[in-house]
């Protein structure tokens, strides 16, 4: 008789082999949010650079000299290159902080001085004078 005897199978609890793998509802991505914020900040400064570049092109060249700042072509080149470097690379690249400082200097120092010379509207100027 060639029958083999099988041992009785005893199950006390769930088998370790049949246990399903742990699944999470969503993949945990800790750095994705940080990189999204860096990318958003980069695009914000690119937009500011583009706005400054267009504004420099619309101002008179004499206003920059009269305000005691660099010339119109110099600021157009600085803002254009800064905007392109930020767009091509990133906020965190080697050129990123330099480009951001150039854009901030234009909006904080150069733009108000040129607007004062050209008679651009100040913060509290109405159509008939200050209010």
N, CA, C and O atoms as a GROMACS GRO file, in nm:
protein
  524
    1UNK      N    1   0.083  -0.116   0.000
    1UNK     CA    2   0.000   0.000   0.000
    1UNK      C    3   0.087   0.122   0.000
    1UNK      O    4   0.168   0.139   0.091
    2UNK      N    5   0.076   0.198  -0.086
    2UNK     CA    6   0.162   0.313  -0.100
    2UNK      C    7   0.095   0.443  -0.062
    2UNK      O    8   0.113   0.544  -0.130
    3UNK      N    9   0.019   0.443   0.045
    3UNK     CA   10  -0.044   0.568   0.084
    3UNK      C   11   0.043   0.642   0.183
    3UNK      O   12   0.106   0.583   0.271
    4UNK      N   13   0.045   0.773   0.166
    4UNK     CA   14   0.123   0.855   0.258
    4UNK      C   15   0.028   0.920   0.358
    4UNK      O   16  -0.085   0.954   0.326
    5UNK      N   17   0.075   0.934   0.474
    5UNK     CA   18  -0.006   0.991   0.580
    5UNK      C   19   0.026   1.139   0.590
    5UNK      O   20   0.142   1.179   0.603
    6UNK      N   21  -0.076   1.218   0.583
    6UNK     CA   22  -0.061   1.363   0.593
    6UNK      C   23  -0.087   1.404   0.739
    6UNK      O   24  -0.179   1.352   0.803
    7UNK      N   25  -0.004   1.498   0.789
    7UNK     CA   26  -0.032   1.542   0.926
    7UNK      C   27  -0.157   1.628   0.929
    7UNK      O   28  -0.188   1.698   0.832
    8UNK      N   29  -0.228   1.623   1.037
    8UNK     CA   30  -0.350   1.704   1.043
    8UNK      C   31  -0.314   1.853   1.044
    8UNK      O   32  -0.216   1.894   1.106
    9UNK      N   33  -0.395   1.934   0.976
    9UNK     CA   34  -0.368   2.079   0.973
    9UNK      C   35  -0.444   2.145   1.087
    9UNK      O   36  -0.565   2.130   1.103
   10UNK      N   37  -0.369   2.216   1.163
   10UNK     CA   38  -0.428   2.284   1.278
   10UNK      C   39  -0.410   2.434   1.256
   10UNK      O   40  -0.297   2.480   1.238
   11UNK      N   41  -0.515   2.508   1.256
   11UNK     CA   42  -0.508   2.653   1.243
   11UNK      C   43  -0.558   2.715   1.372
   11UNK      O   44  -0.670   2.692   1.417
   12UNK      N   45  -0.470   2.794   1.428
   12UNK     CA   46  -0.507   2.860   1.553
   12UNK      C   47  -0.555   3.002   1.524
   12UNK      O   48  -0.649   3.049   1.587
   13UNK      N   49  -0.492   3.069   1.432
   13UNK     CA   50  -0.527   3.206   1.398
   13UNK      C   51  -0.501   3.228   1.250
   13UNK      O   52  -0.482   3.131   1.176
   14UNK      N   53  -0.501   3.350   1.207
   14UNK     CA   54  -0.473   3.374   1.065
   14UNK      C   55  -0.331   3.334   1.032
   14UNK      O   56  -0.238   3.356   1.110
   15UNK      N   57  -0.317   3.277   0.919
   15UNK     CA   58  -0.186   3.231   0.875
   15UNK      C   59  -0.100   3.352   0.835
   15UNK      O   60  -0.153   3.448   0.780
   16UNK      N   61   0.030   3.347   0.863
   16UNK     CA   62   0.120   3.455   0.826
   16UNK      C   63   0.137   3.464   0.676
   16UNK      O   64   0.165   3.571   0.622
   17UNK      N   65   0.119   3.352   0.608
   17UNK     CA   66   0.135   3.352   0.463
   17UNK      C   67   0.016   3.414   0.393
   17UNK      O   68   0.030   3.464   0.281
   18UNK      N   69  -0.098   3.412   0.452
   18UNK     CA   70  -0.216   3.465   0.385
   18UNK      C   71  -0.248   3.607   0.430
   18UNK      O   72  -0.352   3.662   0.392
   19UNK      N   73  -0.163   3.666   0.510
   19UNK     CA   74  -0.188   3.803   0.559
   19UNK      C   75  -0.167   3.902   0.443
   19UNK      O   76  -0.064   3.896   0.376
   20UNK      N   77  -0.262   3.990   0.419
   20UNK     CA   78  -0.244   4.088   0.310
   20UNK      C   79  -0.139   4.192   0.350
   20UNK      O   80  -0.118   4.222   0.467
   21UNK      N   81  -0.073   4.247   0.247
   21UNK     CA   82   0.026   4.351   0.272
   21UNK      C   83  -0.044   4.477   0.318
   21UNK      O   84  -0.158   4.505   0.280
   22UNK      N   85   0.027   4.554   0.399
   22UNK     CA   86  -0.030   4.680   0.446
   22UNK      C   87  -0.031   4.779   0.330
   22UNK      O   88   0.069   4.798   0.261
   23UNK      N   89  -0.143   4.840   0.309
   23UNK     CA   90  -0.155   4.941   0.203
   23UNK      C   91  -0.194   5.073   0.268
   23UNK      O   92  -0.266   5.077   0.367
   24UNK      N   93  -0.143   5.180   0.208
   24UNK     CA   94  -0.172   5.313   0.258
   24UNK      C   95  -0.264   5.382   0.158
   24UNK      O   96  -0.258   5.354   0.038
   25UNK      N   97  -0.348   5.470   0.206
   25UNK     CA   98  -0.442   5.535   0.115
   25UNK      C   99  -0.374   5.623   0.011
   25UNK      O  100  -0.424   5.637  -0.100
   26UNK      N  101  -0.262   5.682   0.045
   26UNK     CA  102  -0.191   5.768  -0.050
   26UNK      C  103  -0.041   5.756  -0.022
   26UNK      O  104   0.001   5.726   0.090
   27UNK      N  105   0.036   5.780  -0.125
   27UNK     CA  106   0.180   5.773  -0.109
   27UNK      C  107   0.226   5.893  -0.027
   27UNK      O  108   0.182   6.005  -0.051
   28UNK      N  109   0.312   5.870   0.068
   28UNK     CA  110   0.362   5.977   0.154
   28UNK      C  111   0.480   6.042   0.083
   28UNK      O  112   0.581   5.978   0.055
   29UNK      N  113   0.467   6.172   0.053
   29UNK     CA  114   0.571   6.245  -0.018
   29UNK      C  115   0.605   6.370   0.063
   29UNK      O  116   0.534   6.471   0.057
   30UNK      N  117   0.713   6.361   0.138
   30UNK     CA  118   0.749   6.471   0.227
   30UNK      C  119   0.812   6.588   0.154
   30UNK      O  120   0.790   6.703   0.193
   31UNK      N  121   0.890   6.563   0.050
   31UNK     CA  122   0.961   6.670  -0.019
   31UNK      C  123   0.884   6.730  -0.136
   31UNK      O  124   0.922   6.835  -0.188
   32UNK      N  125   0.778   6.665  -0.178
   32UNK     CA  126   0.701   6.715  -0.292
   32UNK      C  127   0.642   6.852  -0.267
   32UNK      O  128   0.643   6.937  -0.355
   33UNK      N  129   0.591   6.873  -0.146
   33UNK     CA  130   0.534   7.003  -0.112
   33UNK      C  131   0.638   7.112  -0.108
   33UNK      O  132   0.612   7.224  -0.152
   34UNK      N  133   0.757   7.081  -0.058
   34UNK     CA  134   0.865   7.178  -0.054
   34UNK      C  135   0.908   7.218  -0.194
   34UNK      O  136   0.929   7.336  -0.222
   35UNK      N  137   0.922   7.120  -0.282
   35UNK     CA  138   0.962   7.152  -0.419
   35UNK      C  139   0.853   7.228  -0.492
   35UNK      O  140   0.883   7.310  -0.579
   36UNK      N  141   0.728   7.204  -0.459
   36UNK     CA  142   0.620   7.280  -0.520
   36UNK      C  143   0.626   7.426  -0.476
   36UNK      O  144   0.602   7.515  -0.557
   37UNK      N  145   0.657   7.450  -0.349
   37UNK     CA  146   0.668   7.588  -0.302
   37UNK      C  147   0.786   7.660  -0.366
   37UNK      O  148   0.776   7.778  -0.400
   38UNK      N  149   0.898   7.589  -0.384
   38UNK     CA  150   1.015   7.649  -0.449
   38UNK      C  151   0.982   7.682  -0.593
   38UNK      O  152   1.020   7.788  -0.644
   39UNK      N  153   0.912   7.592  -0.660
   39UNK     CA  154   0.874   7.617  -0.798
   39UNK      C  155   0.776   7.734  -0.808
   39UNK      O  156   0.786   7.816  -0.900
   40UNK      N  157   0.684   7.744  -0.714
   40UNK     CA  158   0.589   7.855  -0.713
   40UNK      C  159   0.663   7.987  -0.690
   40UNK      O  160   0.634   8.086  -0.758
   41UNK      N  161   0.756   7.990  -0.596
   41UNK     CA  162   0.833   8.112  -0.570
   41UNK      C  163   0.916   8.151  -0.693
   41UNK      O  164   0.928   8.269  -0.724
   42UNK      N  165   0.971   8.052  -0.761
   42UNK     CA  166   1.047   8.080  -0.883
   42UNK      C  167   0.959   8.146  -0.987
   42UNK      O  168   0.998   8.246  -1.048
   43UNK      N  169   0.839   8.091  -1.009
   43UNK     CA  170   0.750   8.148  -1.110
   43UNK      C  171   0.700   8.286  -1.070
   43UNK      O  172   0.679   8.371  -1.157
   44UNK      N  173   0.681   8.311  -0.941
   44UNK     CA  174   0.639   8.443  -0.896
   44UNK      C  175   0.747   8.546  -0.930
   44UNK      O  176   0.716   8.655  -0.979
   45UNK      N  177   0.873   8.512  -0.903
   45UNK     CA  178   0.981   8.606  -0.934
   45UNK      C  179   1.001   8.621  -1.085
   45UNK      O  180   1.041   8.728  -1.131
   46UNK      N  181   0.974   8.517  -1.162
   46UNK     CA  182   0.981   8.530  -1.308
   46UNK      C  183   0.875   8.629  -1.357
   46UNK      O  184   0.902   8.710  -1.445
   47UNK      N  185   0.756   8.622  -1.299
   47UNK     CA  186   0.650   8.715  -1.339
   47UNK      C  187   0.686   8.857  -1.299
   47UNK      O  188   0.665   8.950  -1.377
   48UNK      N  189   0.742   8.876  -1.178
   48UNK     CA  190   0.786   9.009  -1.138
   48UNK      C  191   0.897   9.059  -1.230
   48UNK      O  192   0.899   9.177  -1.267
   49UNK      N  193   0.989   8.972  -1.267
   49UNK     CA  194   1.095   9.011  -1.359
   49UNK      C  195   1.041   9.052  -1.495
   49UNK      O  196   1.088   9.148  -1.554
   50UNK      N  197   0.943   8.978  -1.543
   50UNK     CA  198   0.882   9.011  -1.672
   50UNK      C  199   0.810   9.145  -1.664
   50UNK      O  200   0.820   9.227  -1.755
   51UNK      N  201   0.737   9.168  -1.555
   51UNK     CA  202   0.668   9.296  -1.536
   51UNK      C  203   0.768   9.411  -1.531
   51UNK      O  204   0.748   9.514  -1.595
   52UNK      N  205   0.877   9.393  -1.456
   52UNK     CA  206   0.980   9.497  -1.449
   52UNK      C  207   1.046   9.522  -1.583
   52UNK      O  208   1.073   9.636  -1.619
   53UNK      N  209   1.072   9.414  -1.657
   53UNK     CA  210   1.135   9.426  -1.789
   53UNK      C  211   1.046   9.507  -1.884
   53UNK      O  212   1.094   9.595  -1.956
   54UNK      N  213   0.918   9.475  -1.883
   54UNK     CA  214   0.825   9.548  -1.971
   54UNK      C  215   0.814   9.693  -1.926
   54UNK      O  216   0.806   9.783  -2.010
   55UNK      N  217   0.814   9.716  -1.796
   55UNK     CA  218   0.804   9.853  -1.747
   55UNK      C  219   0.928   9.935  -1.782
   55UNK      O  220   0.918  10.052  -1.817
   56UNK      N  221   1.046   9.872  -1.774
   56UNK     CA  222   1.169   9.942  -1.814
   56UNK      C  223   1.161   9.982  -1.961
   56UNK      O  224   1.204  10.092  -1.997
   57UNK      N  225   1.109   9.896  -2.044
   57UNK     CA  226   1.100   9.927  -2.187
   57UNK      C  227   1.004  10.042  -2.215
   57UNK      O  228   1.018  10.110  -2.317
   58UNK      N  229   0.906  10.064  -2.127
   58UNK     CA  230   0.808  10.170  -2.152
   58UNK      C  231   0.850  10.304  -2.093
   58UNK      O  232   0.788  10.406  -2.124
   59UNK      N  233   0.952  10.307  -2.010
   59UNK     CA  234   0.999  10.433  -1.949
   59UNK      C  235   1.096  10.505  -2.042
   59UNK      O  236   1.160  10.443  -2.127
   60UNK      N  237   1.106  10.637  -2.024
   60UNK     CA  238   1.201  10.716  -2.102
   60UNK      C  239   1.342  10.690  -2.052
   60UNK      O  240   1.363  10.669  -1.933
   61UNK      N  241   1.437  10.690  -2.144
   61UNK     CA  242   1.577  10.663  -2.108
   61UNK      C  243   1.636  10.774  -2.022
   61UNK      O  244   1.721  10.748  -1.937
   62UNK      N  245   1.591  10.898  -2.044
   62UNK     CA  246   1.644  11.010  -1.968
   62UNK      C  247   1.605  11.003  -1.820
   62UNK      O  248   1.675  11.057  -1.735
   63UNK      N  249   1.495  10.938  -1.791
   63UNK     CA  250   1.447  10.931  -1.653
   63UNK      C  251   1.544  10.851  -1.565
   63UNK      O  252   1.563  10.883  -1.448
   64UNK      N  253   1.604  10.748  -1.620
   64UNK     CA  254   1.699  10.667  -1.543
   64UNK      C  255   1.823  10.748  -1.509
   64UNK      O  256   1.874  10.741  -1.397
   65UNK      N  257   1.872  10.825  -1.605
   65UNK     CA  258   1.991  10.907  -1.581
   65UNK      C  259   1.957  11.019  -1.483
   65UNK      O  260   2.037  11.050  -1.394
   66UNK      N  261   1.839  11.081  -1.499
   66UNK     CA  262   1.799  11.189  -1.410
   66UNK      C  263   1.779  11.140  -1.267
   66UNK      O  264   1.799  11.216  -1.172
   67UNK      N  265   1.739  11.016  -1.251
   67UNK     CA  266   1.720  10.960  -1.117
   67UNK      C  267   1.851  10.914  -1.055
   67UNK      O  268   1.855  10.876  -0.938
   68UNK      N  269   1.959  10.917  -1.133
   68UNK     CA  270   2.090  10.877  -1.081
   68UNK      C  271   2.107  10.726  -1.076
   68UNK      O  272   2.184  10.675  -0.994
   69UNK      N  273   2.039  10.655  -1.161
   69UNK     CA  274   2.046  10.508  -1.165
   69UNK      C  275   2.119  10.465  -1.292
   69UNK      O  276   2.157  10.548  -1.375
   70UNK      N  277   2.137  10.336  -1.306
   70UNK     CA  278   2.195  10.283  -1.430
   70UNK      C  279   2.104  10.317  -1.547
   70UNK      O  280   1.988  10.356  -1.528
   71UNK      N  281   2.156  10.304  -1.667
   71UNK     CA  282   2.080  10.342  -1.786
   71UNK      C  283   1.967  10.244  -1.814
   71UNK      O  284   1.961  10.134  -1.758
   72UNK      N  285   1.878  10.286  -1.901
   72UNK     CA  286   1.765  10.203  -1.939
   72UNK      C  287   1.809  10.070  -2.001
   72UNK      O  288   1.757   9.966  -1.962
   73UNK      N  289   1.905  10.069  -2.097
   73UNK     CA  290   1.949   9.940  -2.152
   73UNK      C  291   2.013   9.849  -2.046
   73UNK      O  292   1.999   9.727  -2.053
   74UNK      N  293   2.082   9.908  -1.950
   74UNK     CA  294   2.146   9.827  -1.846
   74UNK      C  295   2.040   9.758  -1.761
   74UNK      O  296   2.052   9.639  -1.732
   75UNK      N  297   1.936   9.832  -1.720
   75UNK     CA  298   1.832   9.771  -1.638
   75UNK      C  299   1.747   9.673  -1.719
   75UNK      O  300   1.700   9.572  -1.665
   76UNK      N  301   1.728   9.701  -1.846
   76UNK     CA  302   1.656   9.604  -1.930
   76UNK      C  303   1.735   9.474  -1.941
   76UNK      O  304   1.677   9.366  -1.934
   77UNK      N  305   1.866   9.485  -1.956
   77UNK     CA  306   1.949   9.365  -1.964
   77UNK      C  307   1.953   9.291  -1.831
   77UNK      O  308   1.944   9.168  -1.828
   78UNK      N  309   1.966   9.365  -1.721
   78UNK     CA  310   1.972   9.301  -1.589
   78UNK      C  311   1.842   9.225  -1.561
   78UNK      O  312   1.846   9.109  -1.520
   79UNK      N  313   1.729   9.289  -1.584
   79UNK     CA  314   1.601   9.224  -1.556
   79UNK      C  315   1.573   9.110  -1.654
   79UNK      O  316   1.520   9.006  -1.616
   80UNK      N  317   1.609   9.129  -1.781
   80UNK     CA  318   1.588   9.024  -1.879
   80UNK      C  319   1.671   8.900  -1.849
   80UNK      O  320   1.620   8.788  -1.855
   81UNK      N  321   1.798   8.920  -1.818
   81UNK     CA  322   1.884   8.807  -1.786
   81UNK      C  323   1.840   8.740  -1.655
   81UNK      O  324   1.840   8.618  -1.645
   82UNK      N  325   1.802   8.821  -1.557
   82UNK     CA  326   1.756   8.765  -1.430
   82UNK      C  327   1.632   8.679  -1.450
   82UNK      O  328   1.621   8.570  -1.395
   83UNK      N  329   1.539   8.730  -1.530
   83UNK     CA  330   1.416   8.656  -1.555
   83UNK      C  331   1.445   8.525  -1.628
   83UNK      O  332   1.390   8.421  -1.594
   84UNK      N  333   1.531   8.530  -1.728
   84UNK     CA  334   1.564   8.409  -1.803
   84UNK      C  335   1.640   8.308  -1.719
   84UNK      O  336   1.616   8.188  -1.731
   85UNK      N  337   1.732   8.354  -1.633
   85UNK     CA  338   1.804   8.262  -1.546
   85UNK      C  339   1.710   8.194  -1.447
   85UNK      O  340   1.723   8.074  -1.421
   86UNK      N  341   1.617   8.269  -1.392
   86UNK     CA  342   1.521   8.208  -1.300
   86UNK      C  343   1.431   8.110  -1.373
   86UNK      O  344   1.400   8.003  -1.320
   87UNK      N  345   1.389   8.144  -1.493
   87UNK     CA  346   1.302   8.054  -1.569
   87UNK      C  347   1.376   7.926  -1.608
   87UNK      O  348   1.320   7.817  -1.601
   88UNK      N  349   1.500   7.940  -1.650
   88UNK     CA  350   1.578   7.826  -1.696
   88UNK      C  351   1.625   7.738  -1.581
   88UNK      O  352   1.618   7.616  -1.589
   89UNK      N  353   1.670   7.800  -1.477
   89UNK     CA  354   1.722   7.724  -1.363
   89UNK      C  355   1.618   7.728  -1.253
   89UNK      O  356   1.503   7.690  -1.278
   90UNK      N  357   1.650   7.771  -1.136
   90UNK     CA  358   1.554   7.768  -1.028
   90UNK      C  359   1.586   7.876  -0.926
   90UNK      O  360   1.688   7.943  -0.933
   91UNK      N  361   1.497   7.889  -0.834
   91UNK     CA  362   1.512   7.978  -0.720
   91UNK      C  363   1.633   7.937  -0.638
   91UNK      O  364   1.700   8.022  -0.581
   92UNK      N  365   1.662   7.808  -0.630
   92UNK     CA  366   1.769   7.755  -0.547
   92UNK      C  367   1.899   7.729  -0.622
   92UNK      O  368   1.992   7.672  -0.566
   93UNK      N  369   1.908   7.771  -0.747
   93UNK     CA  370   2.031   7.750  -0.822
   93UNK      C  371   2.137   7.851  -0.779
   93UNK      O  372   2.111   7.935  -0.692
   94UNK      N  373   2.254   7.843  -0.838
   94UNK     CA  374   2.361   7.937  -0.807
   94UNK      C  375   2.321   8.080  -0.845
   94UNK      O  376   2.352   8.175  -0.772
   95UNK      N  377   2.254   8.095  -0.959
   95UNK     CA  378   2.217   8.227  -1.008
   95UNK      C  379   2.085   8.277  -0.948
   95UNK      O  380   2.054   8.395  -0.961
   96UNK      N  381   2.009   8.191  -0.885
   96UNK     CA  382   1.878   8.228  -0.832
   96UNK      C  383   1.880   8.345  -0.736
   96UNK      O  384   1.808   8.443  -0.759
   97UNK      N  385   1.960   8.340  -0.629
   97UNK     CA  386   1.963   8.454  -0.537
   97UNK      C  387   2.010   8.584  -0.602
   97UNK      O  388   1.961   8.691  -0.568
   98UNK      N  389   2.105   8.575  -0.694
   98UNK     CA  390   2.151   8.696  -0.763
   98UNK      C  391   2.039   8.758  -0.847
   98UNK      O  392   2.020   8.879  -0.847
   99UNK      N  393   1.966   8.673  -0.916
   99UNK     CA  394   1.856   8.722  -0.999
   99UNK      C  395   1.745   8.782  -0.913
   99UNK      O  396   1.687   8.885  -0.949
  100UNK      N  397   1.717   8.719  -0.801
  100UNK     CA  398   1.611   8.769  -0.713
  100UNK      C  399   1.651   8.903  -0.652
  100UNK      O  400   1.568   8.993  -0.642
  101UNK      N  401   1.776   8.916  -0.613
  101UNK     CA  402   1.823   9.044  -0.557
  101UNK      C  403   1.813   9.154  -0.663
  101UNK      O  404   1.775   9.266  -0.631
  102UNK      N  405   1.848   9.124  -0.786
  102UNK     CA  406   1.839   9.224  -0.893
  102UNK      C  407   1.694   9.268  -0.914
  102UNK      O  408   1.668   9.388  -0.931
  103UNK      N  409   1.601   9.174  -0.913
  103UNK     CA  410   1.460   9.208  -0.932
  103UNK      C  411   1.409   9.290  -0.814
  103UNK      O  412   1.336   9.387  -0.832
  104UNK      N  413   1.446   9.252  -0.693
  104UNK     CA  414   1.402   9.327  -0.574
  104UNK      C  415   1.461   9.468  -0.574
  104UNK      O  416   1.392   9.564  -0.540
  105UNK      N  417   1.589   9.482  -0.611
  105UNK     CA  418   1.652   9.616  -0.616
  105UNK      C  419   1.578   9.704  -0.716
  105UNK      O  420   1.557   9.822  -0.689
  106UNK      N  421   1.539   9.649  -0.829
  106UNK     CA  422   1.466   9.730  -0.926
  106UNK      C  423   1.336   9.782  -0.865
  106UNK      O  424   1.305   9.901  -0.874
  107UNK      N  425   1.259   9.692  -0.803
  107UNK     CA  426   1.127   9.733  -0.753
  107UNK      C  427   1.134   9.819  -0.627
  107UNK      O  428   1.044   9.898  -0.602
  108UNK      N  429   1.239   9.806  -0.547
  108UNK     CA  430   1.248   9.881  -0.422
  108UNK      C  431   1.322  10.013  -0.440
  108UNK      O  432   1.289  10.112  -0.375
  109UNK      N  433   1.421  10.016  -0.527
  109UNK     CA  434   1.505  10.135  -0.539
  109UNK      C  435   1.487  10.209  -0.672
  109UNK      O  436   1.460  10.329  -0.673
  110UNK      N  437   1.501  10.140  -0.781
  110UNK     CA  438   1.505  10.205  -0.912
  110UNK      C  439   1.367  10.251  -0.956
  110UNK      O  440   1.351  10.366  -0.998
  111UNK      N  441   1.269  10.166  -0.947
  111UNK     CA  442   1.135  10.199  -0.995
  111UNK      C  443   1.078  10.322  -0.924
  111UNK      O  444   1.027  10.411  -0.992
  112UNK      N  445   1.082  10.331  -0.789
  112UNK     CA  446   1.029  10.452  -0.726
  112UNK      C  447   1.105  10.579  -0.766
  112UNK      O  448   1.043  10.685  -0.783
  113UNK      N  449   1.237  10.570  -0.782
  113UNK     CA  450   1.314  10.688  -0.822
  113UNK      C  451   1.278  10.734  -0.962
  113UNK      O  452   1.263  10.853  -0.987
  114UNK      N  453   1.263  10.640  -1.054
  114UNK     CA  454   1.227  10.675  -1.192
  114UNK      C  455   1.084  10.729  -1.196
  114UNK      O  456   1.056  10.820  -1.273
  115UNK      N  457   0.996  10.675  -1.116
  115UNK     CA  458   0.858  10.724  -1.115
  115UNK      C  459   0.850  10.865  -1.057
  115UNK      O  460   0.767  10.945  -1.100
  116UNK      N  461   0.936  10.896  -0.959
  116UNK     CA  462   0.937  11.032  -0.905
  116UNK      C  463   0.983  11.131  -1.012
  116UNK      O  464   0.929  11.242  -1.023
  117UNK      N  465   1.083  11.091  -1.090
  117UNK     CA  466   1.135  11.180  -1.194
  117UNK      C  467   1.033  11.200  -1.306
  117UNK      O  468   1.015  11.312  -1.355
  118UNK      N  469   0.966  11.095  -1.346
  118UNK     CA  470   0.872  11.104  -1.457
  118UNK      C  471   0.735  11.152  -1.415
  118UNK      O  472   0.648  11.173  -1.499
  119UNK      N  473   0.715  11.170  -1.285
  119UNK     CA  474   0.584  11.216  -1.239
  119UNK      C  475   0.482  11.105  -1.237
  119UNK      O  476   0.362  11.130  -1.246
  120UNK      N  477   0.530  10.981  -1.223
  120UNK     CA  478   0.438  10.867  -1.214
  120UNK      C  479   0.354  10.878  -1.090
  120UNK      O  480   0.389  10.948  -0.995
  121UNK      N  481   0.243  10.808  -1.090
  121UNK     CA  482   0.150  10.820  -0.978
  121UNK      C  483   0.213  10.761  -0.853
  121UNK      O  484   0.267  10.651  -0.854
  122UNK      N  485   0.206  10.836  -0.746
  122UNK     CA  486   0.252  10.789  -0.617
  122UNK      C  487   0.145  10.706  -0.551
  122UNK      O  488   0.042  10.678  -0.612
  123UNK      N  489   0.169  10.666  -0.429
  123UNK     CA  490   0.073  10.582  -0.360
  123UNK      C  491  -0.056  10.656  -0.326
  123UNK      O  492  -0.163  10.594  -0.325
  124UNK      N  493  -0.050  10.787  -0.297
  124UNK     CA  494  -0.171  10.859  -0.257
  124UNK      C  495  -0.202  10.975  -0.351
  124UNK      O  496  -0.246  11.081  -0.306
  125UNK      N  497  -0.179  10.956  -0.477
  125UNK     CA  498  -0.209  11.060  -0.576
  125UNK      C  499  -0.344  11.030  -0.640
  125UNK      O  500  -0.369  10.918  -0.687
  126UNK      N  501  -0.430  11.128  -0.641
  126UNK     CA  502  -0.557  11.116  -0.711
  126UNK      C  503  -0.550  11.187  -0.844
  126UNK      O  504  -0.444  11.237  -0.881
  127UNK      N  505  -0.660  11.194  -0.917
  127UNK     CA  506  -0.657  11.260  -1.048
  127UNK      C  507  -0.637  11.411  -1.038
  127UNK      O  508  -0.597  11.474  -1.136
  128UNK      N  509  -0.664  11.471  -0.919
  128UNK     CA  510  -0.651  11.615  -0.903
  128UNK      C  511  -0.544  11.652  -0.802
  128UNK      O  512  -0.540  11.766  -0.755
  129UNK      N  513  -0.456  11.558  -0.767
  129UNK     CA  514  -0.349  11.586  -0.672
  129UNK      C  515  -0.353  11.488  -0.555
  129UNK      O  516  -0.427  11.390  -0.556
  130UNK      N  517  -0.272  11.517  -0.454
  130UNK     CA  518  -0.269  11.425  -0.340
  130UNK      C  519  -0.398  11.427  -0.261
  130UNK      O  520  -0.467  11.528  -0.259
  131UNK      N  521  -0.431  11.318  -0.197
  131UNK     CA  522  -0.552  11.312  -0.114
  131UNK      C  523  -0.522  11.265   0.024
  131UNK      O  524  -0.612  11.254   0.106
   0.00000   0.00000   0.00000
